[in-house]
Amino acid sequence: MPVPEEYLTKHFIDRERAARHAAAHLHMGVFTNTPGMTEWWGANLGEPRLIHDLNGQPLFYDFPILSLNNEQLGLVRASANRVLGVPAPTVYMGGLRWHVGDATLWAREFVQREHKVKVIETQLVCYAYPKLGIAVSWEDRTGEIRRAIIDVGDRSVVPEEVKPEVRGPGAWSLYDHMPEKAVPEAVEGFAPYDRIVDELQERSGVDLAAYVELAQFQAIQSVMATVISFYSTKILTFCTHGYSHECGRMHGQENGYYCVVATGQMILDFWRYHHPQNHIATQMGTTTSGTDYTGEVNGLESITCSHFDAQSDFSPTFAEAKAEIDANRPFDYSYSYHAMACFGYREQILAIAGTQPQHSVYIYDPSPVNVGTIRWETWGAGFSPVDGFVYLRRV
């Protein structure tokens, strides 16, 4: 059963509380020298965008991280509800990768032109975690309220009635797929993070939700050691072919159904098999619906002339993710409708009192189309979207 609406109302997180959690993540990243966040010294939170679930309920707040010169350095995606189990599921690296305002205007005009109707509402939604779209609602001639979802990246219309038999276009409600029985544990697990934020504010004397000057930033950093734990981090940057060269790099997917293809391209690049996406798609048997696991495995082995063994894993664990990275092997990290490449991990060595150890994976996401994003993704958030891994190992 999906999460009841009364649970979502009861455990909703307002903007101010979410901002404090996002700021705590900013400071944790700086204090622990987390790759991608080391340049965030003195940064502040910008105005957030509220992201809704497909069921209409608030889901996330996207807080841009702004430098002293007001340039966007990254983005913290904070939870809008405690049923998600963690305060910040995702931290994005770098500047703006999607333009919500432009996408909203385009989606509204497209629906009005395509259906000859007057739009009732537009809403920024997470339609298939972590992908974003604009949900456009209108009333048809029979009085029925209808909806179209337009991807913020390539402006394609997202099909809503597609079963996740392959990874490609499709939509699903995160709240509706989260089992009700998981809610109490997730809410209980969230509580210590609220206490940590309150303690950080009390010890630093600074309101984390407000704009902070450099002296206040330093005051927060000076007390971070009292409220956080130690981490171990590894990111794959260089491969081991006898040469020192960087070979892990981002490839944005070239269309809305090439997420597996682009993920394969990034992993193959690491092992110096450089192929265009259309060739990889042919080898994987990709269609406009996407790519299945068997096709991906066969395609990777074919392209590497069977010098590598590809294997799928449908019961993935963080320990397995860590083992692959420790062995210097990037791998496919997939959700029901989306594939990405994992190039690193961050492991909490000692848990904060009352919390479970919080681990993260370093993701090269080929979405949005032709752009892609790099981010830290919290492992084991309340919604647990991980569907499977695909490994590529030298024979």
C-alpha positions in Angstrom: 0.0 0.0 0.0 1.2 3.6 -0.7 2.0 6.0 2.1 -1.4 7.4 3.4 -1.9 11.1 2.8 -2.3 11.7 6.6 1.2 10.4 7.1 2.6 12.8 4.5 0.8 15.7 6.1 1.9 14.8 9.6 5.6 14.4 8.6 5.9 17.3 6.2 9.1 19.4 6.4 8.7 23.2 6.0 11.1 25.3 4.0 13.0 26.7 7.0 13.7 23.3 8.5 14.7 21.9 5.1 17.1 24.8 4.7 18.8 24.0 7.9 19.3 20.4 6.9 20.6 21.6 3.4 23.0 24.0 5.1 24.2 21.3 7.5 25.0 19.2 4.4 26.9 22.1 2.8 29.0 22.5 6.0 29.6 18.8 6.4 30.9 18.6 2.8 33.3 21.5 3.3 34.5 20.2 6.7 35.2 16.7 5.5 36.8 17.8 2.2 34.2 15.8 0.2 35.2 15.7 -3.5 33.1 18.2 -5.4 32.3 20.2 -2.3 35.8 21.4 -1.2 35.3 24.7 -3.0 32.1 25.6 -1.2 33.8 27.5 1.6 31.8 30.7 2.4 28.9 29.6 0.2 25.2 30.1 1.0 21.9 28.6 0.1 19.9 30.2 -2.7 16.1 30.3 -3.0 14.8 26.7 -3.3 12.4 25.2 -5.8 9.8 22.9 -4.4 9.5 19.5 -6.3 6.3 17.5 -6.0 5.6 13.8 -6.3 3.3 12.6 -9.1 0.6 12.2 -6.4 0.7 16.0 -5.9 2.5 16.0 -2.5 5.7 18.0 -1.8 8.7 15.7 -2.2 12.0 17.7 -2.3 13.4 21.2 -2.0 16.2 22.0 -4.5 18.6 24.5 -2.8 21.2 26.0 -5.1 24.6 26.5 -3.5 25.9 30.0 -4.3 29.4 31.3 -4.1 30.5 34.7 -2.7 30.1 36.0 -6.3 26.6 34.5 -6.5 27.7 31.8 -8.9 26.0 28.4 -8.6 28.5 25.8 -7.3 26.1 22.9 -6.8 22.7 22.0 -5.4 21.4 20.2 -2.3 18.2 18.3 -2.8 16.6 18.2 0.7 13.7 16.1 1.7 10.2 17.7 2.1 9.0 14.8 4.2 10.5 12.7 7.1 9.1 9.5 5.6 12.0 9.7 3.1 14.3 8.8 6.1 17.2 11.1 5.3 17.4 14.9 5.2 19.3 15.3 1.9 19.1 12.4 -0.5 21.2 14.1 -3.2 24.0 16.6 -3.5 24.7 17.8 -7.1 28.1 19.2 -8.3 28.5 22.2 -10.5 26.3 24.8 -12.1 22.8 24.7 -13.3 21.9 21.7 -15.5 18.2 22.4 -16.2 16.1 25.5 -16.7 12.8 25.0 -14.9 11.3 28.3 -15.9 12.0 27.9 -19.6 10.7 24.2 -19.5 7.5 25.3 -17.7 6.7 28.0 -20.3 7.5 25.6 -23.1 5.4 22.8 -21.6 2.4 25.1 -21.1 2.5 26.4 -24.6 3.0 22.9 -26.0 -0.1 21.5 -24.2 -2.2 24.5 -25.2 -1.2 24.2 -28.8 -1.3 20.3 -29.0 -4.7 19.9 -27.2 -6.4 23.2 -27.9 -7.1 23.7 -24.2 -6.6 26.1 -21.4 -4.0 25.0 -18.9 -5.2 24.8 -15.3 -1.9 24.2 -13.5 1.8 23.5 -14.1 3.9 21.8 -11.4 7.6 20.7 -11.1 7.6 17.0 -10.4 10.0 14.1 -9.9 8.3 11.7 -12.3 10.8 8.8 -12.2 13.5 9.3 -9.5 15.7 11.3 -10.0 14.3 12.7 -13.3 12.3 16.0 -13.3 9.5 17.1 -15.4 6.7 19.6 -15.7 3.2 18.2 -15.0 0.7 20.2 -17.0 -3.0 19.8 -16.1 -6.1 20.8 -18.2 -9.8 20.0 -18.4 -11.0 18.1 -21.5 -14.4 18.5 -23.2 -16.0 16.0 -20.8 -14.9 17.9 -17.7 -12.2 15.3 -16.9 -8.9 16.6 -15.6 -6.0 15.3 -17.7 -2.3 15.6 -17.3 0.9 15.5 -19.5 4.4 15.3 -18.2 7.2 17.1 -20.1 10.8 16.3 -19.3 12.7 19.4 -18.2 15.8 18.3 -20.3 14.7 17.3 -23.7 11.1 18.5 -23.5 9.8 15.1 -24.5 6.4 13.8 -23.4 6.9 11.2 -20.7 4.7 8.0 -21.0 2.8 7.3 -17.8 1.5 3.8 -18.5 4.8 2.0 -19.1 5.8 -0.9 -16.9 9.5 -0.9 -16.0 10.5 -3.9 -18.0 13.4 -1.9 -19.5 15.2 1.2 -18.4 13.9 4.1 -20.4 11.1 6.5 -20.5 8.3 6.1 -17.9 6.8 7.6 -14.8 6.1 6.4 -11.3 5.1 8.0 -8.0 7.7 7.7 -5.3 5.2 8.0 -2.5 2.8 5.5 -4.0 5.6 2.9 -4.4 7.0 3.4 -0.9 5.4 0.7 1.4 3.4 2.0 4.3 5.2 -0.4 6.7 8.5 1.4 6.0 7.3 4.7 7.3 7.7 4.3 11.1 11.3 3.2 10.7 12.1 6.0 8.2 10.5 8.7 10.5 12.3 7.3 13.5 15.6 7.3 11.6 15.1 10.9 10.6 14.7 12.2 14.2 18.4 12.2 15.1 19.2 14.5 12.1 16.8 17.0 13.5 18.6 16.9 16.8 22.0 17.3 15.1 20.8 20.4 13.2 19.5 21.9 16.4 22.7 21.1 18.2 24.8 22.6 15.4 22.8 25.8 15.6 23.0 26.1 19.4 26.7 25.5 19.5 27.6 27.8 16.7 25.0 30.5 17.6 24.1 30.8 13.9 20.7 30.3 12.2 21.5 27.8 9.5 18.4 28.8 7.5 19.6 32.4 7.2 22.3 34.1 5.0 25.6 33.7 6.8 28.7 36.0 6.6 32.2 34.6 6.5 32.7 34.9 10.2 29.4 33.0 10.8 30.5 30.3 8.3 33.7 29.9 10.2 31.8 29.7 13.5 29.7 26.8 12.1 32.8 25.0 10.8 34.5 25.4 14.2 31.9 23.2 15.9 31.3 20.7 13.1 33.7 18.2 14.7 31.4 17.9 17.7 28.3 16.8 15.7 29.6 14.8 12.7 31.6 11.6 12.3 34.5 10.4 10.2 34.2 9.2 6.5 36.2 7.1 4.1 35.9 8.2 0.5 37.1 6.8 -2.8 36.5 8.0 -6.3 37.7 6.5 -9.5 39.6 9.0 -11.6 42.4 7.1 -13.2 42.4 3.6 -14.5 45.3 1.1 -14.4 46.6 0.5 -17.9 50.2 1.4 -17.2 49.6 5.1 -18.1 48.4 8.0 -15.9 45.4 9.3 -17.8 41.9 10.4 -16.8 39.3 8.2 -18.3 36.2 8.6 -16.2 34.1 11.3 -17.8 30.5 12.4 -18.2 28.5 11.5 -21.3 25.0 12.8 -21.5 22.5 10.5 -23.1 21.7 11.6 -26.6 17.9 11.0 -26.3 15.3 10.1 -23.7 15.8 6.3 -24.0 19.6 6.1 -24.1 20.3 6.1 -20.4 21.7 2.5 -20.4 23.6 3.3 -23.6 25.3 6.4 -22.2 26.0 4.6 -18.9 27.7 1.8 -20.9 29.6 4.4 -22.9 31.0 5.9 -19.6 32.0 2.5 -18.2 33.6 1.4 -21.6 35.5 4.7 -21.8 37.1 3.9 -18.5 38.5 0.7 -20.0 39.5 2.5 -23.2 36.8 1.1 -25.4 35.6 4.3 -27.1 32.4 3.9 -29.1 29.6 6.3 -30.2 26.2 5.8 -28.5 24.4 4.6 -31.7 26.9 1.7 -32.0 26.5 0.8 -28.3 22.7 0.9 -28.7 22.8 -1.5 -31.6 25.0 -3.9 -29.7 22.6 -3.7 -26.7 19.4 -4.1 -28.7 18.1 -0.8 -27.5 14.7 0.3 -28.7 12.7 3.5 -28.2 11.4 1.9 -25.0 14.9 1.5 -23.6 17.3 -1.3 -22.8 16.8 -4.5 -20.8 19.5 -6.1 -18.6 20.2 -9.0 -20.9 20.7 -6.7 -23.8 23.1 -4.5 -21.8 25.1 -7.5 -20.6 25.4 -9.0 -24.1 26.3 -5.6 -25.6 29.1 -4.9 -23.2 30.6 -8.3 -23.7 30.3 -8.0 -27.5 32.0 -4.6 -27.6 34.9 -5.8 -25.4 35.2 -8.9 -27.6 34.6 -11.0 -24.5 37.8 -9.7 -22.8 35.4 -8.6 -20.0 32.6 -10.4 -18.3 29.3 -8.5 -17.7 27.0 -9.6 -14.9 23.7 -8.2 -13.6 22.8 -8.1 -9.9 19.2 -7.7 -8.7 19.9 -7.7 -5.0 22.5 -4.9 -4.8 24.1 -3.8 -1.5 26.4 -0.9 -0.5 29.0 -3.5 0.4 29.0 -4.7 -3.2 29.2 -1.2 -4.5 32.2 -0.5 -2.3 33.9 -3.7 -3.4 33.6 -2.8 -7.1 35.1 0.7 -6.5 37.8 -0.7 -4.3 38.7 -3.0 -7.2 38.9 0.0 -9.5 35.8 -0.9 -11.5 32.9 1.5 -12.3 29.5 -0.1 -12.7 25.9 0.5 -13.8 23.7 1.7 -10.9 20.1 1.5 -12.0 16.6 2.4 -10.9 13.4 1.0 -12.4 13.4 3.5 -15.3 16.9 4.9 -15.3 20.6 3.8 -15.5 23.7 5.7 -14.3 27.4 5.0 -13.8 28.8 4.7 -10.3 32.4 6.0 -9.9 32.9 6.2 -6.2 31.6 5.9 -2.6 31.6 7.6 0.7 31.4 5.5 3.8 30.6 6.7 7.3 33.1 5.0 9.7 31.4 5.9 13.0 27.7 6.6 13.2 26.4 9.6 15.1 24.6 8.5 18.2 21.1 7.4 17.4 21.6 7.2 13.6 22.5 4.5 11.2 25.8 4.8 9.3 25.1 7.1 6.3 26.8 6.0 3.1 26.8 7.6 -0.4 27.7 6.7 -3.9 29.3 9.0 -6.5 27.0 9.0 -9.6 27.6 10.0 -13.2 24.0 10.5 -14.4 23.5 10.8 -18.2 20.3 12.8 -17.6 19.3 15.5 -18.6 19.7 14.7 -22.3 23.0 15.8 -23.8 24.1 17.3 -20.5 24.2 14.8 -17.6 24.9 15.5 -13.9 27.4 14.4 -11.3 26.2 13.9 -7.7 26.5 12.3 -4.4 23.5 10.0 -3.8 22.7 8.8 -0.2 22.5 5.1 -0.1 19.4 3.5 1.6 17.1 6.5 1.7 13.6 5.7 2.8 12.4 5.1 -0.7 15.3 2.8 -1.6 15.1 3.3 -5.4 18.1 1.0 -6.3 16.9 -1.7 -8.7 20.0 -3.4 -9.9 23.7 -3.2 -10.7 25.6 -4.4 -13.8 29.3 -5.1 -13.4 32.0 -5.2 -16.0 35.0 -7.2 -15.0 38.1 -8.2 -16.8 38.2 -11.9 -17.6 
